[in-house]
Amino acid sequence: MSIMDGNGCLGRIFMPLFLYEKDILSSPMFYISAYLESHRAEYYEQLRRISEDGDWNGWIKFFLGAITERAKANTEKVQKILALYERMKTEVPKCFMNL
C-alpha cells in the first residue's frame, strides 16, 4: 500500500466526523487538508517514519500541530465573519434609510 493510494483522503474526511462523534466539535466542519497540502514533504516524511521506524510519536506531534494551526486559523476566520456581520447590521439599514 502506498502513501498516495487514497487512504489519506479518507482519513482526512473521517477525522472531523470522528471529532464530531466524540462531541469535540459541534459540527463536522474541521478540515486539515490545506495544512497537509502546504506541508506535504513533512506529511509524507512523518508517514514514512511510521512505516519504517514505527515513529508514532512524531506523527502524533505533527498531526496535533496541524490541528492546532487549523483551529487558530478557523477561529480567526470566525472572528472576521462575526465582525463583518456586526458591521453590516448597522451599515445595511443606513443604505435603505437614504433611499
N, C-alpha and C positions, 0 to 999 in steps of 0.2 A: 504494500500500500504506500503510495507516495503522498507527500505533503500537499500536492496540488490536485488531489482526486475529488475534491468537492466536500469532503467531510468538514473542513474548516468552515465552509459556508453554513452548513447545517448547525455546527456548534455555535456560530455567531447568532443564528436565529434562535436556537434553543436557550441561550444564556438569558435574554430578557424574559423569556417565558418561565424559566426556572426561578428567577428572582421574583417575578410576579406571583408565582405559585407559593413561594415561601413568605409572601407578604412583605418583602423587602422593597418592592416597587408598587406604587398604587395602580400603575398600568404598564403593560409590557412595551414601553417605548424608550428603551435604553439600548442603543446600538454602538458597538465599538469598532465597527468595520473601518471607518475613516481613520481611526487611530492606527489600527493594524496595517492598513494600506500605507500610511505615511511612515510607518516604522517596519516596513516589510522585511528588510535584511535582518533586523534583530528578532522579529517574529519567527522567521524561518530558522535562525540560529538557535533560538530557545527550543523550538520543536525538535531540531536535530539533537540538541543536548539531552532531551528526554530520551529519544530513541537510542542514542549511542552511549550515554553516560548515566542515564537514569536520574538526571538533574531536575527533579520535580520542583525543588525549592526555587531554582532560577526561573522556571516557568511561572510559578505562582507569584513571585515577586514582580515579574514583567506584566502579568495579566492584571494584578491588583493595581499596578501603576497605570495601566490603560484605563481601568475602571475609574480610578481617582481622577485622572485627567479629563475623561469624558464627563464625569459628574460635575466637575468645576465648569467645563465649557457649557454644559446644559443649563447649569444654574445661571450663568451669565446671560445666556440666551433668554431664559425665562424672565430674568430681571429686566432686560431690554424690552421684551414684549409687554410686560406689565407697565413699564414706564411709558411706552408708546400708547398703550390703551388709556392710561390716565390722562396723558396729554390730549389725545383725540376726544376724550369725553368732554373736554372743555372747548376745544377748538372747533369741532364739527358743529355744535349748536350755534356758535358765533357766526359761522358761514351762512346758516339759514336765517338768522336774525337780520342780516344785512341785505336780504333779497327784496 
